Amino acid sequence: MYIVDDPTLALITRFVGTPPNDAEQLDSEFFYRQIAAIQAYVDQFPEREREQRALQWIEANARNYRQAWQKRVAIDILTHTLCADCPLACQREGKPCVIHSRWLALLQRYAANELSSHDYVAHSLELLNAHKAQLKVSQRHVGLPESSFSDSQETRLN
């Protein structure tokens, strides 16, 4: 899914979310649903006015419709995307960890225009900072042999 209008959401989906295997299908679904919305709108007018009314709808609503669709799909994808190496997640149950859940709540507030992109980023960083010690990925967690990760490398990561 290509996001044009929202740089913050584009960044999040690019670096946090994994693109769905059915991205082309999502794009097709978007166009079919938008066409259906336009058709439902113009059906209330006489035949001779429908083309003009369709153009008016597109001019007035297409951008907002696309933005709402992108936000909804991005949140749906990110809700079901778990961090593969999260030290807190219960991978067997397929549920996100507490931090991921709180982050999703921030993302939903951002998508609902309750938070600016600046506030979203600030709150996300605060969330990560508050749980920094819990999020530290250890050698044993990622399955690296003890000798492959030196103390000096660990220090540079902190």
C-alpha positions as CSV (number, residue, x, y, z in Angstrom):
1,M,0.0,0.0,0.0
2,Y,1.5,3.3,-1.1
3,I,0.7,6.2,1.2
4,V,0.9,9.7,-0.4
5,D,-0.8,12.1,1.9
6,D,0.6,11.3,5.4
7,P,4.4,11.3,5.8
8,T,4.2,10.0,9.4
9,L,1.9,7.1,8.5
10,A,4.0,6.3,5.4
11,L,7.2,6.2,7.6
12,I,5.5,3.9,10.2
13,T,4.2,1.5,7.6
14,R,7.5,1.4,5.8
15,F,9.6,0.7,8.8
16,V,7.3,-0.9,11.3
17,G,4.8,-2.8,9.2
18,T,5.5,-5.5,6.8
19,P,3.8,-5.0,3.5
20,P,1.0,-7.5,3.2
21,N,1.2,-10.2,0.5
22,D,-2.0,-9.0,-0.9
23,A,-1.1,-5.3,-1.3
24,E,-2.4,-5.3,-4.9
25,Q,-5.6,-6.8,-3.7
26,L,-5.9,-4.1,-1.1
27,D,-5.4,-1.4,-3.8
28,S,-8.1,-3.0,-6.0
29,E,-10.5,-3.3,-3.1
30,F,-9.9,0.4,-2.4
31,F,-10.8,1.4,-6.0
32,Y,-13.9,-0.9,-6.0
33,R,-15.2,0.5,-2.8
34,Q,-14.6,4.1,-3.9
35,I,-16.4,3.5,-7.1
36,A,-19.3,1.9,-5.2
37,A,-19.4,4.9,-2.9
38,I,-19.5,7.3,-5.9
39,Q,-22.2,5.1,-7.6
40,A,-24.3,5.1,-4.4
41,Y,-24.0,8.9,-4.3
42,V,-24.9,9.5,-8.0
43,D,-27.8,7.0,-8.0
44,Q,-29.9,9.5,-6.1
45,F,-29.8,12.0,-9.0
46,P,-31.4,11.9,-12.4
47,E,-29.4,10.2,-15.2
48,R,-28.5,13.4,-16.9
49,E,-26.9,14.8,-13.8
50,R,-24.9,11.7,-12.7
51,E,-21.6,12.4,-14.6
52,Q,-21.4,15.9,-13.2
53,R,-22.3,14.8,-9.7
54,A,-19.7,12.0,-9.9
55,L,-17.0,14.6,-10.7
56,Q,-18.2,16.8,-7.9
57,W,-18.0,13.9,-5.5
58,I,-14.5,13.1,-6.6
59,E,-13.4,16.7,-6.3
60,A,-15.0,17.1,-2.8
61,N,-14.3,13.7,-1.3
62,A,-11.7,11.6,-3.0
63,R,-8.7,12.8,-1.0
64,N,-10.5,12.3,2.4
65,Y,-11.8,8.9,1.3
66,R,-8.3,7.8,0.3
67,Q,-6.8,9.1,3.5
68,A,-9.4,7.4,5.7
69,W,-8.9,4.1,3.8
70,Q,-5.1,4.3,4.1
71,K,-5.3,4.9,7.9
72,R,-7.8,2.1,8.4
73,V,-5.8,-0.5,6.4
74,A,-2.5,0.6,7.9
75,I,-3.8,0.2,11.5
76,D,-5.3,-3.2,10.6
77,I,-2.0,-4.4,9.2
78,L,0.0,-3.1,12.1
79,T,-2.4,-4.5,14.6
80,H,-1.7,-8.0,13.2
81,T,2.1,-7.4,12.9
82,L,4.0,-8.7,15.8
83,C,7.7,-7.9,16.4
84,A,9.5,-11.2,15.7
85,D,12.1,-10.5,18.4
86,C,10.0,-8.8,21.1
87,P,11.3,-10.0,24.5
88,L,7.8,-9.3,26.0
89,A,5.4,-10.8,23.4
90,C,3.8,-14.1,23.8
91,Q,4.5,-15.4,20.3
92,R,2.7,-18.7,20.9
93,E,-0.6,-16.9,21.6
94,G,-0.1,-14.5,18.7
95,K,-0.9,-11.5,20.9
96,P,1.0,-8.2,21.0
97,C,2.9,-7.3,24.1
98,V,1.7,-4.5,26.4
99,I,4.0,-2.0,24.8
100,H,2.8,-2.9,21.3
101,S,-0.8,-2.6,22.5
102,R,-0.2,0.9,24.0
103,W,1.6,1.9,20.8
104,L,-1.4,0.8,18.7
105,A,-3.6,3.0,20.9
106,L,-1.4,5.9,20.1
107,L,-1.5,5.1,16.4
108,Q,-5.3,4.9,16.5
109,R,-5.5,8.3,18.2
110,Y,-3.1,9.7,15.5
111,A,-5.3,8.2,12.8
112,A,-8.4,9.7,14.4
113,N,-6.6,13.1,14.3
114,E,-6.6,13.3,18.1
115,L,-2.8,13.6,18.0
116,S,-0.5,15.6,15.7
117,S,2.4,13.7,14.1
118,H,4.7,15.6,16.5
119,D,2.7,14.5,19.5
120,Y,2.4,10.9,18.2
121,V,6.2,10.6,17.8
122,A,6.8,12.2,21.2
123,H,4.4,9.9,23.0
124,S,5.8,6.9,21.1
125,L,9.4,7.8,22.2
126,E,8.2,8.3,25.8
127,L,6.6,4.9,25.7
128,L,9.8,3.2,24.4
129,N,11.9,5.1,26.9
130,A,9.7,4.1,29.8
131,H,10.1,0.5,28.9
132,K,13.7,0.6,27.6
133,A,15.0,-2.0,30.1
134,Q,12.2,-4.4,29.3
135,L,12.8,-4.1,25.6
136,K,16.5,-4.9,25.6
137,V,17.0,-7.9,23.4
138,S,19.5,-10.3,24.9
139,Q,21.9,-12.7,23.2
140,R,19.9,-15.6,24.3
141,H,16.7,-14.2,23.0
142,V,17.9,-13.8,19.5
143,G,19.8,-17.1,19.5
144,L,23.3,-15.7,18.9
145,P,26.2,-17.7,20.3
146,E,27.8,-16.0,23.3
147,S,31.0,-15.1,21.4
148,S,29.3,-13.4,18.5
149,F,28.1,-10.4,20.5
150,S,30.8,-8.7,22.6
151,D,30.3,-6.5,25.5
152,S,31.6,-3.5,23.5
153,Q,28.9,-4.1,20.9
154,E,26.3,-4.2,23.6
155,T,27.5,-1.0,25.1
156,R,27.3,0.8,21.8
157,L,23.7,-0.3,21.3
158,N,22.7,1.2,24.7
